[in-house]
């Protein structure tokens, strides 16, 4: 009887989790920050991958992370490779599109600790208070991966990390 109740509870938990996970198969997180600086300076901080260590939330979380820029920095095809967390984090991001002082598009190829291919789109807009940077993050996943995202509350961590990156970007420019 106890095993039956426990089995039913596990099935109910997994069913509920899969139901909730269906909302996480496609995640989009949009964050903005306004930075006091010239549009060129703000744009270049994102466009040139050599600058990423100045505002990378991942490097802030793991200062021992190793990184390398490959290709011609600041152009389509340039890549920022990382290896961190004692070999547990591995991947790269690549610039896929640039519209001067307006937009930088990047895709990531994450191999560890999980496999994912998120995208980051950065939009730059003049405002009365400075340069607004809008980061549009998107990632797609299968239902099983989405279940684990739900189980571990990963979307909230992603939101926190993305905001940390924009806050560090602001700090790097406004020094």
LOVO-762780 format. One line per 8 residues: number of its first residue (from 0); their letters; for each residue x, y, z of N, C-alpha, C, CB. Coordinates in nm, 4 decimals, padded with zeros to 6 digits. Glycine has a CB too. Example, Ala and Ser with C-alpha at 12.3 -4.5 7.8 and 13.67 -1.06 7.14 Angstrom:
2
0 = AS = 01.3190 -00.5690 00.7800 01.2300 -00.4500 00.7800 01.3200 -00.3300 00.7800 01.1308 -00.4473 00.9046 ~ 01.2850 -00.2250 00.7080 01.3670 -00.1060 00.7140 01.2900 00.0030 00.7870 01.4084 -00.0598 00.5725;
END
This chain:
175
0 = XXXXXXXX = 00.0829 -00.1195 00.0000 00.0000 00.0000 00.0000 00.0879 00.1267 00.0000 -00.0946 -00.0006 00.1224 ~ 00.1898 00.1279 00.0889 00.2795 00.2434 00.0975 00.3529 00.2616 -00.0343 00.3804 00.2265 00.2136 ~ 00.3987 00.1498 -00.0947 00.4704 00.1591 -00.2223 00.3792 00.2118 -00.3320 00.5273 00.0223 -00.2625 ~ 00.2536 00.1743 -00.3255 00.1564 00.2239 -00.4237 00.1367 00.3742 -00.4120 00.0224 00.1530 -00.4063 ~ 00.1268 00.4226 -00.2895 00.1102 00.5663 -00.2658 00.2360 00.6417 -00.3085 00.0789 00.5938 -00.1165 ~ 00.3530 00.5849 -00.2747 00.4778 00.6490 -00.3139 00.4917 00.6511 -00.4661 00.5975 00.5768 -00.2502 ~ 00.4557 00.5409 -00.5294 00.4620 00.5344 -00.6757 00.3691 00.6359 -00.7392 00.4268 00.3942 -00.7246 ~ 00.2481 00.6478 -00.6855 00.1510 00.7447 -00.7367 00.2028 00.8879 -00.7171 00.0140 00.7266 -00.6661;
8 = XXXXXXXX = 00.2654 00.9136 -00.6017 00.3207 01.0473 -00.5756 00.4332 01.0793 -00.6735 00.3724 01.0574 -00.4305 ~ 00.5182 00.9820 -00.7022 00.6287 01.0038 -00.7968 00.5740 01.0296 -00.9367 00.7246 00.8821 -00.7984 ~ 00.4762 00.9508 -00.9776 00.4159 00.9697 -01.1098 00.3497 01.1071 -01.1184 00.3126 00.8582 -01.1394 ~ 00.2802 01.1481 -01.0108 00.2151 01.2793 -01.0090 00.3193 01.3912 -01.0165 00.1287 01.2950 -00.8817 ~ 00.4302 01.3767 -00.9429 00.5369 01.4763 -00.9446 00.5971 01.4880 -01.0843 00.6460 01.4403 -00.8425 ~ 00.6291 01.3773 -01.1440 00.6877 01.3785 -01.2784 00.5878 01.4365 -01.3785 00.7303 01.2353 -01.3211 ~ 00.4608 01.3972 -01.3678 00.3580 01.4522 -01.4575 00.3452 01.6026 -01.4433 00.2234 01.3868 -01.4301 ~ 00.3412 01.6504 -01.3187 00.3329 01.7941 -01.2948 00.4577 01.8638 -01.3475 00.3144 01.8232 -01.1450;
16 = XXXXXXXX = 00.5736 01.8022 -01.3220 00.7000 01.8596 -01.3692 00.7041 01.8687 -01.5208 00.8178 01.7768 -01.3194 ~ 00.6604 01.7667 -01.5898 00.6592 01.7701 -01.7363 00.5601 01.8743 -01.7878 00.6242 01.6314 -01.7929 ~ 00.4486 01.8898 -01.7180 00.3522 01.9933 -01.7552 00.4158 02.1322 -01.7416 00.2246 01.9830 -01.6673 ~ 00.4820 02.1567 -01.6281 00.5481 02.2860 -01.6057 00.6657 02.3052 -01.7014 00.5966 02.2968 -01.4602 ~ 00.7341 02.1957 -01.7325 00.8502 02.2024 -01.8211 00.8117 02.2408 -01.9633 00.9227 02.0694 -01.8220 ~ 00.6909 02.2100 -02.0024 00.6496 02.2438 -02.1395 00.6582 02.3947 -02.1640 00.5057 02.1941 -02.1660 ~ 00.6444 02.4741 -02.0581 00.6588 02.6198 -02.0697 00.8053 02.6621 -02.0840 00.5970 02.6883 -01.9477 ~ 00.8987 02.5732 -02.0516 01.0411 02.6070 -02.0539 01.1133 02.5504 -02.1761 01.1078 02.5563 -01.9281;
24 = XXXXXXXX = 01.0407 02.4906 -02.2681 01.1059 02.4388 -02.3888 01.1613 02.5532 -02.4726 01.0072 02.3546 -02.4724 ~ 01.0991 02.6684 -02.4605 01.1457 02.7876 -02.5307 01.1518 02.9010 -02.4284 01.0513 02.8244 -02.6524 ~ 01.2727 02.9460 -02.3994 01.2925 03.0518 -02.2995 01.3432 03.1764 -02.3696 01.3920 03.0070 -02.1879 ~ 01.2829 03.2887 -02.3367 01.3297 03.4184 -02.3842 01.3385 03.5104 -02.2631 01.2345 03.4779 -02.4952 ~ 01.4546 03.5721 -02.2468 01.4775 03.6659 -02.1373 01.5264 03.7966 -02.1983 01.5808 03.6090 -02.0329 ~ 01.4522 03.9034 -02.1752 01.4894 04.0350 -02.2272 01.5236 04.1246 -02.1085 01.3740 04.0975 -02.3140 ~ 01.6439 04.1794 -02.1106 01.6915 04.2695 -02.0055 01.7456 04.3956 -02.0711 01.8011 04.2012 -01.9169 ~ 01.7378 04.5076 -02.0014 01.7936 04.6333 -02.0530 01.8737 04.7031 -01.9437 01.6808 04.7267 -02.1055;
32 = XXXXXXXX = 01.9653 04.7865 -01.9894 02.0430 04.8707 -01.9000 02.0731 04.9996 -01.9761 02.1754 04.7987 -01.8516 ~ 02.0752 05.1106 -01.9047 02.1126 05.2376 -01.9656 02.2506 05.2760 -01.9145 02.0077 05.3491 -01.9340 ~ 02.3385 05.3077 -02.0102 02.4788 05.3326 -01.9789 02.5172 05.4739 -02.0196 02.5694 05.2301 -02.0490 ~ 02.5842 05.5434 -01.9298 02.6359 05.6766 -01.9618 02.7708 05.6584 -02.0310 02.6494 05.7665 -01.8324 ~ 02.7749 05.6911 -02.1577 02.8951 05.6767 -02.2379 02.8581 05.7017 -02.3825 02.9596 05.5363 -02.2197 ~ 02.9581 05.7088 -02.4675 02.9276 05.7296 -02.6093 02.8731 05.5992 -02.6676 03.0545 05.7772 -02.6881 ~ 02.7924 05.6135 -02.7713 02.7348 05.4959 -02.8349 02.8443 05.4053 -02.8895 02.6391 05.5368 -02.9468 ~ 02.9492 05.4656 -02.9460 03.0598 05.3859 -03.0013 03.1302 05.3071 -02.8912 03.1612 05.4769 -03.0742;
40 = XXXXXXXX = 03.1526 05.3716 -02.7773 03.2207 05.3054 -02.6658 03.1388 05.1873 -02.6128 03.2473 05.4059 -02.5527 ~ 03.0091 05.2077 -02.5969 02.9213 05.1012 -02.5483 02.9142 04.9880 -02.6507 02.7797 05.1563 -02.5189 ~ 02.8960 05.0242 -02.7768 02.8876 04.9255 -02.8846 03.0164 04.8432 -02.8932 02.8599 04.9952 -03.0193 ~ 03.1312 04.9107 -02.8874 03.2601 04.8413 -02.8976 03.2849 04.7480 -02.7793 03.3732 04.9425 -02.9074 ~ 03.2320 04.7815 -02.6629 03.2498 04.6950 -02.5466 03.1841 04.5582 -02.5705 03.1905 04.7619 -02.4203 ~ 03.0759 04.5569 -02.6473 03.0072 04.4309 -02.6790 03.0653 04.3678 -02.8049 02.8560 04.4546 -02.6969 ~ 03.0894 04.4482 -02.9063 03.1355 04.3984 -03.0367 03.2721 04.3305 -03.0295 03.1415 04.5126 -03.1362 ~ 03.3642 04.3868 -02.9543 03.4987 04.3293 -02.9443 03.5028 04.2288 -02.8297 03.6054 04.4405 -02.9231;
48 = XXXXXXXX = 03.5168 04.1029 -02.8651 03.5127 03.9954 -02.7667 03.6281 04.0028 -02.6669 03.5147 03.8618 -02.8369 ~ 03.7378 04.0701 -02.7034 03.8491 04.0885 -02.6089 03.8020 04.1658 -02.4858 03.9671 04.1628 -02.6769 ~ 03.6908 04.2413 -02.4981 03.6354 04.3178 -02.3864 03.5444 04.2351 -02.2955 03.5588 04.4357 -02.4395 ~ 03.5006 04.1191 -02.3428 03.4028 04.0408 -02.2670 03.4487 04.0085 -02.1249 03.3730 03.9125 -02.3400 ~ 03.5772 03.9775 -02.1019 03.6183 03.9512 -01.9631 03.5901 04.0678 -01.8678 03.7658 03.9188 -01.9594 ~ 03.5786 04.1895 -01.9187 03.5501 04.3055 -01.8336 03.4065 04.3044 -01.7820 03.5761 04.4346 -01.9103 ~ 03.3164 04.2317 -01.8528 03.1766 04.2342 -01.8109 03.1099 04.0957 -01.8113 03.0995 04.3272 -01.9008 ~ 03.1884 03.9921 -01.8228 03.1353 03.8560 -01.8241 03.0871 03.8140 -01.6851 03.2416 03.7580 -01.8748;
56 = XXXXXXXX = 02.9593 03.7811 -01.6699 02.9131 03.7314 -01.5403 02.9727 03.5939 -01.5084 02.7600 03.7239 -01.5381 ~ 03.0072 03.5186 -01.6127 03.0629 03.3845 -01.5929 03.2053 03.3928 -01.5391 03.0606 03.3048 -01.7247 ~ 03.2819 03.4884 -01.5879 03.4176 03.5090 -01.5376 03.4125 03.5656 -01.3954 03.4968 03.6040 -01.6313 ~ 03.3133 03.6502 -01.3685 03.2966 03.7032 -01.2327 03.2640 03.5898 -01.1346 03.1847 03.8109 -01.2297 ~ 03.1875 03.4913 -01.1809 03.1506 03.3775 -01.0962 03.2629 03.2749 -01.0861 03.0252 03.3108 -01.1501 ~ 03.3513 03.2706 -01.1869 03.4626 03.1754 -01.1897 03.5878 03.2465 -01.2417 03.4282 03.0512 -01.2789 ~ 03.6568 03.3210 -01.1542 03.7739 03.3978 -01.1978 03.8885 03.3134 -01.2539 03.8250 03.4779 -01.0835 ~ 03.8881 03.1828 -01.2293 03.9945 03.0973 -01.2827 03.9637 03.0482 -01.4245 04.0161 02.9777 -01.1905;
64 = XXXXXXXX = 03.8506 03.0890 -01.4778 03.8114 03.0477 -01.6132 03.9181 03.0884 -01.7152 03.6748 03.1098 -01.6515 ~ 03.9473 02.9975 -01.8086 04.0393 03.0277 -01.9180 03.9564 03.0674 -02.0390 04.1323 02.9057 -01.9507 ~ 04.0074 03.1637 -02.1160 03.9326 03.2092 -02.2331 04.0285 03.2507 -02.3430 03.8391 03.3259 -02.1967 ~ 03.9754 03.2514 -02.4655 04.0561 03.2866 -02.5820 03.9639 03.3382 -02.6915 04.1391 03.1647 -02.6322 ~ 04.0069 03.4442 -02.7591 03.9335 03.4968 -02.8745 03.9978 03.4390 -03.0001 03.9345 03.6550 -02.8771 ~ 03.9143 03.3843 -03.0876 03.9633 03.3274 -03.2132 03.8987 03.4022 -03.3290 03.9328 03.1742 -03.2218 ~ 03.9714 03.4125 -03.4380 03.9221 03.4852 -03.5542 03.9581 03.6326 -03.5426 03.7699 03.4678 -03.5689 ~ 03.9006 03.7122 -03.6316 03.9254 03.8563 -03.6303 03.8249 03.9219 -03.5372 03.9163 03.9169 -03.7737;
72 = XXXXXXXX = 03.8734 03.9671 -03.4219 03.7862 04.0235 -03.3190 03.7065 04.1409 -03.3740 03.8682 04.0679 -03.1974 ~ 03.5797 04.1479 -03.3333 03.4933 04.2578 -03.3741 03.4291 04.2374 -03.5100 03.5709 04.3844 -03.3751 ~ 03.4427 04.1167 -03.5678 03.3825 04.0887 -03.6985 03.2973 03.9623 -03.6893 03.4920 04.0730 -03.8081 ~ 03.2092 03.9466 -03.7861 03.1285 03.8253 -03.7946 03.2229 03.7061 -03.8062 03.0294 03.8309 -03.9159 ~ 03.1982 03.6045 -03.7266 03.2819 03.4853 -03.7240 03.3788 03.4808 -03.6075 03.3580 03.4754 -03.8507 ~ 03.4037 03.5945 -03.5416 03.4923 03.5946 -03.4244 03.4271 03.5124 -03.3137 03.5217 03.7408 -03.3752 ~ 03.5115 03.4402 -03.2395 03.4604 03.3518 -03.1347 03.5338 03.3769 -03.0032 03.4747 03.2041 -03.1765 ~ 03.4580 03.3650 -02.8943 03.5113 03.3730 -02.7583 03.4939 03.2340 -02.6972 03.4380 03.4854 -02.6718;
80 = XXXXXXXX = 03.6047 03.1625 -02.6765 03.6022 03.0275 -02.6204 03.6301 03.0339 -02.4719 03.7046 02.9360 -02.6907 ~ 03.5619 02.9493 -02.3947 03.5867 02.9443 -02.2514 03.5973 02.7998 -02.2034 03.4759 03.0176 -02.1754 ~ 03.6720 02.7845 -02.0957 03.6896 02.6572 -02.0273 03.7013 02.6922 -01.8800 03.8166 02.5764 -02.0804 ~ 03.5996 02.6578 -01.8034 03.5983 02.7007 -01.6645 03.5474 02.5955 -01.5688 03.5159 02.8224 -01.6509 ~ 03.5368 02.6363 -01.4450 03.4858 02.5516 -01.3382 03.5589 02.4171 -01.3352 03.3351 02.5298 -01.3553 ~ 03.6915 02.4255 -01.3474 03.7792 02.3070 -01.3448 03.7399 02.2055 -01.4525 03.7744 02.2401 -01.2060 ~ 03.7134 02.2567 -01.5734 03.6801 02.1703 -01.6864 03.5336 02.1331 -01.6979 03.7591 02.0471 -01.6780 ~ 03.4504 02.1825 -01.6069 03.3079 02.1474 -01.6086 03.2244 02.2403 -01.6966 03.2533 02.1495 -01.4678;
88 = XXXXXXXX = 03.2796 02.3562 -01.7353 03.2117 02.4507 -01.8241 03.2966 02.4637 -01.9502 03.1900 02.5911 -01.7545 ~ 03.2356 02.4416 -02.0653 03.3104 02.4458 -02.1901 03.2187 02.4905 -02.3030 03.3728 02.3081 -02.2216 ~ 03.2686 02.5825 -02.3854 03.1908 02.6258 -02.5002 03.2501 02.7496 -02.5637 03.0477 02.6520 -02.4601 ~ 03.1720 02.8080 -02.6533 03.2143 02.9331 -02.7164 03.0921 03.0109 -02.7621 03.3090 02.9059 -02.8358 ~ 03.1118 03.1396 -02.7809 03.0096 03.2247 -02.8420 03.0705 03.2850 -02.9673 02.9591 03.3366 -02.7429 ~ 02.9869 03.3047 -03.0671 03.0330 03.3542 -03.1966 02.9465 03.4694 -03.2436 03.0325 03.2422 -03.3005 ~ 03.0118 03.5726 -03.2948 02.9386 03.6854 -03.3535 02.8841 03.6390 -03.4885 03.0311 03.8134 -03.3693 ~ 02.7524 03.6547 -03.5082 02.6904 03.6110 -03.6342 02.6367 03.7267 -03.7170 02.5782 03.5141 -03.6056;
96 = XXXXXXXX = 02.6179 03.8443 -03.6536 02.5687 03.9598 -03.7287 02.6050 04.0873 -03.6544 02.4153 03.9511 -03.7505 ~ 02.6406 04.1891 -03.7321 02.6714 04.3214 -03.6760 02.6059 04.4267 -03.7634 02.8262 04.3455 -03.6664 ~ 02.5364 04.5213 -03.7000 02.4856 04.6405 -03.7661 02.5445 04.7570 -03.6867 02.3249 04.6444 -03.7711 ~ 02.6412 04.8261 -03.7436 02.7229 04.9229 -03.6724 02.6426 05.0152 -03.5816 02.7998 05.0045 -03.7703 ~ 02.6787 05.0155 -03.4541 02.6213 05.0962 -03.3469 02.4729 05.0706 -03.3223 02.6413 05.2404 -03.3777 ~ 02.4181 04.9634 -03.3818 02.2764 04.9328 -03.3616 02.2527 04.7939 -03.3047 02.2025 04.9463 -03.4915 ~ 02.3354 04.6956 -03.3491 02.3017 04.5567 -03.3184 02.4249 04.4671 -03.3263 02.1935 04.5057 -03.4141 ~ 02.4349 04.3734 -03.2310 02.5321 04.2642 -03.2364 02.4558 04.1366 -03.2027 02.6539 04.2878 -03.1369;
104 = XXXXXXXX = 02.4652 04.0377 -03.2915 02.4015 03.9082 -03.2687 02.5065 03.8019 -03.2453 02.3122 03.8696 -03.3872 ~ 02.4842 03.7198 -03.1426 02.5778 03.6123 -03.1087 02.5015 03.4833 -03.0847 02.6617 03.6492 -02.9842 ~ 02.5659 03.3727 -03.1179 02.5143 03.2410 -03.0809 02.6203 03.1723 -02.9956 02.4784 03.1548 -03.2079 ~ 02.5744 03.0912 -02.9046 02.6649 03.0150 -02.8184 02.6547 02.8671 -02.8525 02.6324 03.0387 -02.6685 ~ 02.7643 02.7992 -02.8328 02.7685 02.6539 -02.8449 02.8231 02.6039 -02.7116 02.8578 02.6054 -02.9689 ~ 02.7322 02.5658 -02.6230 02.7702 02.5187 -02.4899 02.7804 02.3663 -02.4945 02.6668 02.5655 -02.3808 ~ 02.8956 02.3151 -02.4533 02.9150 02.1703 -02.4523 02.9086 02.1111 -02.3117 03.0477 02.1359 -02.5157 ~ 02.9464 02.1882 -02.2104 02.9407 02.1443 -02.0705 02.8945 02.2619 -01.9861 03.0800 02.0906 -02.0209;
112 = XXXXXXXX = 02.8228 02.2457 -01.8830 02.7800 02.1229 -01.8162 02.6593 02.0574 -01.8830 02.7477 02.1523 -01.6722 ~ 02.6032 02.1205 -01.9834 02.4916 02.0664 -02.0608 02.5126 02.1129 -02.2040 02.3508 02.1132 -02.0036 ~ 02.4383 02.0559 -02.2949 02.4489 02.0962 -02.4354 02.3344 02.1929 -02.4650 02.4446 01.9714 -02.5320 ~ 02.3690 02.3097 -02.5179 02.2677 02.4094 -02.5536 02.3258 02.5045 -02.6579 02.2195 02.4882 -02.4276 ~ 02.2368 02.5694 -02.7314 02.2779 02.6658 -02.8333 02.1931 02.7929 -02.8203 02.2644 02.6045 -02.9764 ~ 02.2122 02.8665 -02.7106 02.1368 02.9914 -02.6940 02.1881 03.1016 -02.7858 02.1437 03.0381 -02.5493 ~ 02.1055 03.2032 -02.8024 02.1462 03.3213 -02.8788 02.1325 03.4445 -02.7901 02.0607 03.3368 -03.0089 ~ 02.2187 03.5406 -02.8180 02.2159 03.6707 -02.7502 02.2109 03.7777 -02.8581 02.3410 03.6904 -02.6554;
120 = XXXXXXXX = 02.1091 03.8609 -02.8550 02.0990 03.9743 -02.9464 02.1069 04.1011 -02.8625 01.9661 03.9694 -03.0310 ~ 02.1966 04.1904 -02.9028 02.2169 04.3176 -02.8321 02.1752 04.4316 -02.9236 02.3657 04.3345 -02.7869 ~ 02.0864 04.5186 -02.8728 02.0381 04.6351 -02.9462 02.0822 04.7596 -02.8708 01.8824 04.6316 -02.9636 ~ 02.1267 04.8606 -02.9439 02.1803 04.9836 -02.8860 02.0960 05.1016 -02.9320 02.3291 05.0038 -02.9256 ~ 02.0439 05.1803 -02.8351 01.9556 05.2920 -02.8663 01.9964 05.4142 -02.7853 01.8085 05.2550 -02.8384 ~ 02.0053 05.5300 -02.8537 02.0290 05.6559 -02.7834 01.9038 05.6940 -02.7062 02.0691 05.7687 -02.8824 ~ 01.9217 05.7362 -02.5805 01.8105 05.7899 -02.5018 01.8592 05.9191 -02.4372 01.7600 05.6863 -02.3931 ~ 01.7705 05.9900 -02.3750 01.8079 06.1134 -02.3061 01.8985 06.0885 -02.1867 01.6843 06.1866 -02.2611;
128 = XXXXXXXX = 01.8985 05.9660 -02.1352 01.9773 05.9327 -02.0162 02.1056 05.8569 -02.0476 01.8941 05.8514 -01.9217 ~ 02.1303 05.8265 -02.1746 02.2490 05.7502 -02.2126 02.2158 05.6509 -02.3225 02.3074 05.6772 -02.0914 ~ 02.2947 05.5479 -02.3334 02.2747 05.4447 -02.4346 02.2031 05.3274 -02.3696 02.4104 05.3998 -02.4979 ~ 02.0864 05.2945 -02.4227 02.0136 05.1783 -02.3736 02.0632 05.0559 -02.4490 01.8593 05.1964 -02.3905 ~ 02.1027 04.9544 -02.3729 02.1419 04.8265 -02.4300 02.0328 04.7270 -02.3926 02.2841 04.7799 -02.3786 ~ 01.9733 04.6679 -02.4956 01.8721 04.5642 -02.4730 01.9339 04.4309 -02.5113 01.7406 04.5918 -02.5553 ~ 01.9314 04.3379 -02.4179 01.9818 04.2031 -02.4425 01.8607 04.1108 -02.4555 02.0788 04.1553 -02.3273 ~ 01.8521 04.0408 -02.5682 01.7439 03.9462 -02.5937 01.8062 03.8071 -02.6012 01.6653 03.9818 -02.7263;
136 = XXXXXXXX = 01.7844 03.7276 -02.4974 01.8409 03.5936 -02.4847 01.7330 03.4920 -02.5196 01.8968 03.5690 -02.3410 ~ 01.7701 03.3917 -02.6003 01.6752 03.2855 -02.6364 01.7457 03.1517 -02.6326 01.6137 03.3103 -02.7767 ~ 01.6746 03.0511 -02.5852 01.7263 02.9143 -02.5872 01.6091 02.8176 -02.6030 01.8076 02.8827 -02.4572 ~ 01.6295 02.7169 -02.6835 01.5304 02.6112 -02.7065 01.5844 02.4827 -02.6445 01.5002 02.5921 -02.8605 ~ 01.4950 02.4008 -02.5913 01.5379 02.2729 -02.5357 01.4272 02.1702 -02.5515 01.5771 02.2878 -02.3875 ~ 01.4655 02.0452 -02.5400 01.3685 01.9365 -02.5440 01.2954 01.9264 -02.4114 01.4371 01.8035 -02.5775 ~ 01.1921 01.8457 -02.4068 01.1083 01.8348 -02.2877 01.1862 01.7817 -02.1672 00.9893 01.7444 -02.3161 ~ 01.2726 01.6851 -02.1875 01.3478 01.6295 -02.0743 01.4438 01.7345 -02.0176 01.4262 01.5026 -02.1178;
144 = XXXXXXXX = 01.5158 01.8054 -02.1058 01.6032 01.9138 -02.0580 01.5217 02.0209 -01.9877 01.6823 01.9761 -02.1750 ~ 01.4052 02.0543 -02.0439 01.3178 02.1554 -01.9829 01.2701 02.1094 -01.8445 01.1959 02.1842 -02.0746 ~ 01.2480 01.9791 -01.8282 01.2083 01.9256 -01.6978 01.3164 01.9566 -01.5938 01.1833 01.7722 -01.7066 ~ 01.4420 01.9341 -01.6305 01.5507 01.9612 -01.5359 01.5685 02.1119 -01.5144 01.6826 01.8989 -01.5865 ~ 01.5437 02.1926 -01.6181 01.5452 02.3379 -01.5994 01.4413 02.3779 -01.4958 01.5189 02.4111 -01.7331 ~ 01.3209 02.3188 -01.5048 01.2149 02.3470 -01.4080 01.2542 02.2971 -01.2698 01.0826 02.2824 -01.4521 ~ 01.3036 02.1729 -01.2642 01.3361 02.1096 -01.1372 01.4375 02.1914 -01.0576 01.3897 01.9696 -01.1609 ~ 01.5369 02.2474 -01.1257 01.6427 02.3207 -01.0570 01.6245 02.4723 -01.0618 01.7755 02.2848 -01.1165;
152 = XXXXXXXX = 01.5101 02.5204 -01.1109 01.4837 02.6642 -01.1135 01.5838 02.7412 -01.1981 01.4843 02.7189 -00.9735 ~ 01.6247 02.6814 -01.3087 01.7322 02.7387 -01.3897 01.6942 02.8707 -01.4561 01.7736 02.6405 -01.4952 ~ 01.5671 02.8918 -01.4890 01.5304 03.0165 -01.5565 01.5599 03.1368 -01.4677 01.3818 03.0148 -01.5956 ~ 01.5314 03.1257 -01.3398 01.5605 03.2370 -01.2485 01.7109 03.2630 -01.2412 01.5049 03.2074 -01.1075 ~ 01.7904 03.1576 -01.2438 01.9360 03.1741 -01.2425 01.9831 03.2407 -01.3719 02.0061 03.0372 -01.2239 ~ 01.9226 03.2018 -01.4847 01.9572 03.2644 -01.6130 01.9255 03.4131 -01.6093 01.8816 03.1966 -01.7294 ~ 01.8081 03.4481 -01.5568 01.7686 03.5889 -01.5480 01.8670 03.6675 -01.4616 01.6260 03.6015 -01.4909 ~ 01.9048 03.6087 -01.3494 01.9987 03.6727 -01.2573 02.1357 03.6916 -01.3241 02.0129 03.5888 -01.1281;
160 = XXXXXXXX = 02.1832 03.5893 -01.3929 02.3131 03.5955 -01.4595 02.3121 03.6987 -01.5719 02.3516 03.4577 -01.5148 ~ 02.2040 03.7008 -01.6511 02.1952 03.7987 -01.7602 02.1947 03.9410 -01.7068 02.0697 03.7742 -01.8439 ~ 02.1225 03.9645 -01.5968 02.1212 04.0983 -01.5372 02.2585 04.1338 -01.4821 02.0156 04.1070 -01.4258 ~ 02.3252 04.0371 -01.4205 02.4605 04.0616 -01.3693 02.5534 04.1036 -01.4832 02.5158 03.9354 -01.2985 ~ 02.5422 04.0376 -01.5986 02.6263 04.0734 -01.7131 02.6014 04.2162 -01.7584 02.6017 03.9776 -01.8288 ~ 02.4761 04.2573 -01.7667 02.4461 04.3948 -01.8085 02.4931 04.4960 -01.7049 02.2961 04.4117 -01.8329 ~ 02.4803 04.4613 -01.5769 02.5295 04.5511 -01.4715 02.6814 04.5667 -01.4803 02.4896 04.4979 -01.3317 ~ 02.7510 04.4562 -01.5101 02.8966 04.4623 -01.5261 02.9356 04.5398 -01.6520 02.9554 04.3206 -01.5314;
168 = XXXXXXX = 02.8557 04.5285 -01.7578 02.8792 04.6057 -01.8799 02.8715 04.7547 -01.8489 02.7768 04.5678 -01.9899 ~ 02.7688 04.7929 -01.7762 02.7520 04.9342 -01.7368 02.8722 04.9808 -01.6562 02.6217 04.9538 -01.6543 ~ 02.9135 04.9006 -01.5617 03.0267 04.9358 -01.4762 03.1557 04.9480 -01.5590 03.0443 04.8305 -01.3645 ~ 03.1750 04.8566 -01.6535 03.2974 04.8573 -01.7348 03.3074 04.9830 -01.8202 03.3023 04.7336 -01.8244 ~ 03.1927 05.0304 -01.8706 03.1936 05.1501 -01.9552 03.2031 05.2767 -01.8711 03.0679 05.1547 -02.0427 ~ 03.1347 05.2797 -01.7591 03.1246 05.4021 -01.6797 03.2401 05.4244 -01.5842 02.9985 05.4005 -01.6024 ~ 03.3425 05.3422 -01.5878 03.4571 05.3588 -01.4972 03.5191 05.4966 -01.5157 03.5632 05.2487 -01.5216;
END
